[in-house]
């Protein structure tokens, strides 16, 4: 596991989709440095099947040494996004890091993807990422080491990634195109814009629900994504931008040689499911345990 260095002490991170899962893990990793965490998500009341709300995460952030601001935010709603950004600036004095983690998913082929689901994925993943980035950028431009980090995949044009779940691929690649464009647009102004994607499937409560717990053994803990995100946003923003990074590569570059502790079940460390959009010698597809049409 990657040790905290204290580099995020006093820094303000705005994280979308932060009420549970990877967003929560990134929030807690930064909070251990004494960072300010703006927890943005729709879940203010407990979900019937999934744990976590913006308020429970806020308590955990403060418990490990950070400061928290819980904001009800649907990233599709520009008014809610702008209100959260304003509250963050008022409470903490600015924004240093944006993590676009909020995402909607439906791994379904064209004829099985209804337009309501298509619209949801594109409104949350692409439009939401654009709206939140646009709202935060005026404040990021005032930061000494500003970063935008999108949880989105490398732009892999292998047709296999389009044939079984075209709508989802379009929406996630839209997030990645935001990286490509904004990194170049704001490079001269010192704002780093990068993408981060897991090498393997990551264990979350949502995964458990989707796979009836079968996905756990083939997954890594959320810690590896949080460690990788931490390593990225603590770098000099002028030296790392426009990159499509994979969590495993990032932590290895930080000197982590034994990845076994990241496996949810160490006995399955050599049987982990490779995540989507990453071509491997074994083939290019979602693991059968994970791929539910």
DRENVEX-881204 format. One record per residue (C-alpha): residue in three letters; residue number from 1; y, z, x. Coordinates in pm, 1 decimal. Example, Ala and Ser with C-alpha at 12.3 -4.5 7.8 and 13.67 -1.06 7.14 Angstrom:
BEGIN
R   type   seq      north         up       east
R    Ala     1     -450.0      780.0     1230.0
R    Ser     2     -106.0      714.0     1367.0
% end
This chain:
BEGIN
R   type   seq      north         up       east
R    Unk     1        0.0        0.0        0.0
R    Unk     2      354.2      -74.6      113.4
R    Unk     3      563.1      229.3      198.1
R    Unk     4      912.1      276.2       58.9
R    Unk     5     1189.9      245.2      314.8
R    Unk     6     1485.3      382.7      119.5
R    Unk     7     1667.4       47.7      134.6
R    Unk     8     1721.5       40.6     -242.5
R    Unk     9     1889.4      381.2     -261.6
R    Unk    10     2193.8      347.8     -485.0
R    Unk    11     2121.1      -18.0     -563.2
R    Unk    12     2113.7     -131.2     -926.2
R    Unk    13     1823.7     -339.6    -1054.5
R    Unk    14     1818.1     -499.2    -1397.9
R    Unk    15     1457.4     -571.5    -1497.4
R    Unk    16     1352.3     -756.8    -1811.7
R    Unk    17     1019.8     -687.9    -1979.2
R    Unk    18     1028.8     -345.4    -1814.4
R    Unk    19      872.9     -130.2    -2086.9
R    Unk    20      522.4     -172.0    -1943.6
R    Unk    21      305.7     -368.6    -1702.7
R    Unk    22      443.2     -537.9    -1394.1
R    Unk    23      805.6     -480.1    -1497.0
R    Unk    24      745.6     -105.6    -1518.3
R    Unk    25      565.4     -102.3    -1183.1
R    Unk    26      853.5     -279.8    -1009.0
R    Unk    27     1096.2      -35.9    -1171.7
R    Unk    28      906.6      269.1    -1046.9
R    Unk    29      865.7      127.2     -695.9
R    Unk    30     1242.1       80.1     -666.8
R    Unk    31     1315.1      413.6     -833.1
R    Unk    32     1125.8      598.1     -557.3
R    Unk    33     1405.4      485.4     -324.4
R    Unk    34     1662.9      639.8     -556.3
R    Unk    35     1765.8      311.5     -716.9
R    Unk    36     1939.9      266.9    -1051.2
R    Unk    37     1710.6       89.9    -1296.8
R    Unk    38     1832.2      -95.1    -1605.4
R    Unk    39     1520.6     -109.7    -1824.2
R    Unk    40     1548.2     -407.0    -2058.3
R    Unk    41     1284.8     -476.3    -2323.2
R    Unk    42     1237.7     -505.2    -2698.3
R    Unk    43     1005.8     -205.4    -2725.4
R    Unk    44     1205.3      102.1    -2821.7
R    Unk    45      935.1      241.7    -3051.9
R    Unk    46      566.4      275.7    -2954.9
R    Unk    47      357.6      -39.5    -2996.4
R    Unk    48       42.8        9.2    -3210.6
R    Unk    49     -183.2     -131.6    -2936.5
R    Unk    50       14.0     -127.5    -2610.6
R    Unk    51      155.1      178.8    -2430.3
R    Unk    52      511.1      215.3    -2309.6
R    Unk    53      867.3      191.0    -2437.5
R    Unk    54     1202.7      157.5    -2263.8
R    Unk    55     1245.9      533.1    -2312.6
R    Unk    56      910.7      637.7    -2163.1
R    Unk    57      979.1      419.8    -1859.2
R    Unk    58     1327.5      571.4    -1826.1
R    Unk    59     1171.0      918.1    -1808.5
R    Unk    60      925.5      802.6    -1541.7
R    Unk    61     1206.8      640.9    -1340.2
R    Unk    62     1402.0      965.8    -1338.5
R    Unk    63     1089.0     1165.8    -1262.2
R    Unk    64     1029.7      977.2     -935.0
R    Unk    65     1391.9      999.1     -822.5
R    Unk    66     1579.1      707.1     -977.4
R    Unk    67     1853.9      682.7    -1236.7
R    Unk    68     1777.0      498.5    -1560.1
R    Unk    69     1952.1      308.7    -1835.0
R    Unk    70     1729.5      202.5    -2125.2
R    Unk    71     1853.1     -102.9    -2315.9
R    Unk    72     1700.9     -271.3    -2619.0
R    Unk    73     1707.3     -636.2    -2518.4
R    Unk    74     1549.3     -946.0    -2663.4
R    Unk    75     1622.5    -1196.6    -2385.4
R    Unk    76     1659.5    -1469.5    -2648.6
R    Unk    77     1967.0    -1289.4    -2785.1
R    Unk    78     2276.1    -1357.7    -2574.0
R    Unk    79     2469.9    -1077.2    -2743.5
R    Unk    80     2204.8     -817.8    -2654.4
R    Unk    81     2183.5     -948.7    -2297.6
R    Unk    82     2560.4     -934.8    -2246.7
R    Unk    83     2574.5     -585.0    -2396.0
R    Unk    84     2305.0     -459.2    -2156.6
R    Unk    85     2481.6     -612.7    -1856.7
R    Unk    86     2811.2     -454.5    -1963.6
R    Unk    87     2645.2     -114.7    -2007.2
R    Unk    88     2483.1     -143.6    -1665.9
R    Unk    89     2810.5     -227.3    -1493.6
R    Unk    90     2990.6       51.7    -1677.3
R    Unk    91     2726.6      311.8    -1585.1
R    Unk    92     2636.1      204.2    -1232.0
R    Unk    93     2935.8       -0.4    -1116.0
R    Unk    94     2760.6     -333.4    -1073.0
R    Unk    95     2429.3     -517.5    -1045.2
R    Unk    96     2257.8     -591.1     -713.9
R    Unk    97     1918.0     -725.5     -817.5
R    Unk    98     1786.1     -907.5    -1123.4
R    Unk    99     1414.0     -930.3    -1193.8
R    Unk   100     1331.6    -1185.8    -1464.3
R    Unk   101      992.9    -1052.7    -1568.4
R    Unk   102      998.3    -1092.6    -1948.5
R    Unk   103      753.2    -1360.7    -2054.2
R    Unk   104      554.6    -1491.1    -2349.7
R    Unk   105      211.0    -1648.5    -2311.9
R    Unk   106      -31.4    -1856.9    -2514.0
R    Unk   107     -298.8    -2030.0    -2308.5
R    Unk   108     -377.2    -2286.3    -2574.1
R    Unk   109     -417.8    -2665.6    -2578.7
R    Unk   110     -168.1    -2887.4    -2758.0
R    Unk   111     -340.3    -2909.4    -3097.1
R    Unk   112     -392.1    -2532.7    -3107.1
R    Unk   113      -32.8    -2443.1    -3017.8
R    Unk   114      181.1    -2400.7    -3326.9
R    Unk   115      552.5    -2467.7    -3290.2
R    Unk   116      643.9    -2105.0    -3351.7
R    Unk   117      446.8    -2007.3    -3041.4
R    Unk   118      584.1    -2307.4    -2847.1
R    Unk   119      939.6    -2205.8    -2932.2
R    Unk   120      874.3    -1840.5    -2844.8
R    Unk   121      744.2    -1925.0    -2497.4
R    Unk   122     1029.1    -2160.9    -2418.1
R    Unk   123     1296.3    -1933.7    -2562.7
R    Unk   124     1172.3    -1624.6    -2377.7
R    Unk   125     1056.2    -1780.1    -2052.1
R    Unk   126     1310.7    -2055.1    -1987.2
R    Unk   127     1610.6    -1982.3    -2206.4
R    Unk   128     1582.1    -1606.8    -2154.7
R    Unk   129     1566.5    -1641.0    -1777.2
R    Unk   130     1870.7    -1869.2    -1781.3
R    Unk   131     2072.4    -1644.0    -2014.4
R    Unk   132     2004.4    -1322.2    -1822.0
R    Unk   133     2070.0    -1488.1    -1485.4
R    Unk   134     2396.9    -1636.2    -1610.2
R    Unk   135     2508.8    -1297.4    -1744.7
R    Unk   136     2424.2    -1113.0    -1421.0
R    Unk   137     2554.3    -1367.7    -1170.1
R    Unk   138     2925.2    -1272.9    -1187.7
R    Unk   139     2822.5     -921.9    -1083.3
R    Unk   140     2556.3    -1029.4     -833.4
R    Unk   141     2822.7    -1235.5     -657.3
R    Unk   142     3005.4     -908.4     -584.0
R    Unk   143     2698.4     -740.0     -434.3
R    Unk   144     2642.2     -710.4      -59.1
R    Unk   145     2277.3     -821.0      -85.5
R    Unk   146     2220.5     -991.9     -421.3
R    Unk   147     1877.0    -1109.9     -532.6
R    Unk   148     1729.4    -1282.3     -838.2
R    Unk   149     1350.9    -1268.5     -856.4
R    Unk   150     1164.4    -1463.0    -1125.2
R    Unk   151      801.5    -1381.9    -1203.0
R    Unk   152      699.7    -1746.5    -1218.1
R    Unk   153      454.0    -1975.8    -1039.6
R    Unk   154      485.7    -2234.7     -764.8
R    Unk   155      565.7    -2581.1     -901.0
R    Unk   156      216.8    -2727.1     -879.9
R    Unk   157      195.2    -3073.4    -1038.5
R    Unk   158     -184.5    -3089.0    -1039.6
R    Unk   159     -257.4    -3222.3    -1392.6
R    Unk   160     -522.7    -2952.2    -1444.2
R    Unk   161     -242.3    -2702.7    -1503.7
R    Unk   162     -103.2    -2912.8    -1786.1
R    Unk   163     -412.4    -3030.6    -1968.0
R    Unk   164     -534.7    -2701.9    -2122.6
R    Unk   165     -205.6    -2519.6    -2187.3
R    Unk   166       80.9    -2767.3    -2172.7
R    Unk   167      332.5    -2557.3    -2367.6
R    Unk   168      278.8    -2249.3    -2153.0
R    Unk   169      300.7    -2451.3    -1831.9
R    Unk   170      626.3    -2613.7    -1940.3
R    Unk   171      778.0    -2272.4    -2011.3
R    Unk   172      668.0    -2106.6    -1685.4
R    Unk   173      768.8    -2406.6    -1477.9
R    Unk   174     1107.0    -2387.4    -1649.7
R    Unk   175     1149.6    -2042.6    -1494.9
R    Unk   176     1051.7    -2187.4    -1157.5
R    Unk   177     1299.7    -2472.8    -1196.5
R    Unk   178     1568.6    -2207.0    -1243.3
R    Unk   179     1469.0    -2079.5     -898.2
R    Unk   180     1487.7    -2426.4     -747.9
R    Unk   181     1829.3    -2500.0     -896.6
R    Unk   182     2002.2    -2163.0     -871.4
R    Unk   183     1883.2    -2102.4     -514.6
R    Unk   184     2058.2    -2419.9     -404.5
R    Unk   185     2360.1    -2365.2     -628.0
R    Unk   186     2432.9    -2014.6     -500.0
R    Unk   187     2297.5    -2038.1     -144.1
R    Unk   188     2640.4    -2066.4       13.9
R    Unk   189     2753.7    -1759.8     -181.0
R    Unk   190     2468.3    -1546.7      -49.6
R    Unk   191     2268.1    -1497.1     -369.0
R    Unk   192     1894.4    -1515.8     -302.0
R    Unk   193     1686.5    -1668.8     -581.8
R    Unk   194     1309.1    -1661.2     -539.5
R    Unk   195      988.1    -1672.5     -742.6
R    Unk   196      691.9    -1436.6     -714.3
R    Unk   197      342.6    -1500.3     -849.0
R    Unk   198       15.7    -1305.6     -821.0
R    Unk   199     -267.8    -1449.1     -615.8
R    Unk   200     -516.3    -1285.9     -854.1
R    Unk   201     -512.2    -1176.1    -1213.7
R    Unk   202     -333.3     -840.8    -1250.2
R    Unk   203     -474.4     -556.9    -1459.0
R    Unk   204     -244.2     -458.3    -1746.3
R    Unk   205     -286.8     -303.1    -2088.2
R    Unk   206     -221.1     -647.1    -2236.4
R    Unk   207     -504.4     -794.6    -2028.5
R    Unk   208     -736.3     -520.7    -2148.2
R    Unk   209     -648.5     -601.3    -2506.7
R    Unk   210     -697.6     -976.6    -2457.8
R    Unk   211    -1031.7     -943.8    -2276.1
R    Unk   212    -1172.3     -625.6    -2434.1
R    Unk   213    -1158.9     -466.7    -2091.0
R    Unk   214    -1372.1     -737.5    -1928.7
R    Unk   215    -1087.9     -856.6    -1708.0
R    Unk   216    -1042.2     -529.6    -1519.6
R    Unk   217    -1315.0     -573.0    -1262.7
R    Unk   218    -1179.6     -913.1    -1164.6
R    Unk   219     -819.9     -793.0    -1129.4
R    Unk   220     -586.0     -624.7     -889.0
R    Unk   221     -356.3     -335.0     -970.2
R    Unk   222        7.0     -397.1    -1057.8
R    Unk   223       98.0     -220.2     -732.6
R    Unk   224       52.8     -536.3     -527.0
R    Unk   225      315.9     -724.3     -728.2
R    Unk   226      552.5     -426.3     -714.6
R    Unk   227      506.1     -397.2     -337.4
R    Unk   228      567.9     -769.7     -291.7
R    Unk   229      878.0     -761.0     -511.8
R    Unk   230     1010.2     -464.9     -314.8
R    Unk   231      955.8     -647.7       14.7
R    Unk   232     1142.5     -953.5     -114.1
R    Unk   233     1449.4     -782.7     -262.0
R    Unk   234     1498.5     -561.6       43.8
R    Unk   235     1533.8     -867.7      268.6
R    Unk   236     1871.7    -1009.1      370.6
R    Unk   237     1959.7    -1239.3       80.8
R    Unk   238     2101.3    -1497.7      321.0
R    Unk   239     1768.6    -1537.5      499.7
R    Unk   240     1524.9    -1572.7      210.3
R    Unk   241     1599.7    -1795.9      -86.3
R    Unk   242     1450.6    -2084.1     -281.0
R    Unk   243     1096.2    -1973.3     -203.4
R    Unk   244      785.9    -1966.8     -424.3
R    Unk   245      606.3    -1661.2     -295.4
R    Unk   246      258.3    -1523.5     -364.2
R    Unk   247      210.5    -1146.0     -370.4
R    Unk   248      -86.5    -1141.3     -132.4
R    Unk   249       98.6    -1345.5      130.0
R    Unk   250      407.5    -1126.6      102.9
R    Unk   251      228.0     -795.8      158.7
R    Unk   252       22.1     -942.6      443.2
R    Unk   253      347.4    -1051.2      605.9
R    Unk   254      460.3     -688.6      578.5
R    Unk   255      160.0     -579.9      784.6
R    Unk   256      -83.2     -483.5      507.1
R    Unk   257     -422.1     -594.7      642.5
R    Unk   258     -657.4     -418.4      400.1
R    Unk   259     -604.9     -532.5       42.6
R    Unk   260     -901.2     -336.5      -93.5
R    Unk   261     -684.6      -53.4     -235.8
R    Unk   262     -513.0     -309.0     -460.1
R    Unk   263     -839.4     -402.9     -634.1
R    Unk   264     -885.5     -230.6     -968.3
R    Unk   265    -1255.9     -200.2     -885.4
R    Unk   266    -1310.9     -213.2     -505.9
R    Unk   267    -1674.5     -314.5     -560.5
R    Unk   268    -1544.8     -645.0     -702.7
R    Unk   269    -1289.1     -710.0     -426.7
R    Unk   270    -1465.0    -1036.5     -334.6
R    Unk   271    -1500.4    -1152.4     -696.1
R    Unk   272    -1137.2    -1138.7     -803.0
R    Unk   273    -1011.8    -1395.9    -1052.7
R    Unk   274     -757.2    -1632.1     -900.2
R    Unk   275     -449.6    -1657.4    -1121.2
R    Unk   276     -331.7    -1979.6    -1277.5
R    Unk   277     -131.9    -2252.4    -1101.6
R    Unk   278     -292.9    -2180.3     -764.3
R    Unk   279     -536.9    -2444.1     -640.6
R    Unk   280     -840.9    -2306.3     -457.6
R    Unk   281    -1148.5    -2460.2     -292.1
R    Unk   282    -1349.4    -2329.7     -587.8
R    Unk   283    -1144.8    -2528.2     -835.4
R    Unk   284     -824.1    -2515.1    -1032.5
R    Unk   285     -853.6    -2324.0    -1354.9
R    Unk   286     -804.9    -1985.3    -1512.2
R    Unk   287    -1104.2    -1754.8    -1463.5
R    Unk   288    -1343.8    -1781.5    -1763.9
R    Unk   289    -1306.5    -1409.6    -1840.8
R    Unk   290     -932.3    -1452.4    -1864.4
R    Unk   291     -901.9    -1798.9    -2017.7
R    Unk   292     -915.2    -1741.8    -2393.7
R    Unk   293     -835.2    -2036.3    -2616.8
% end
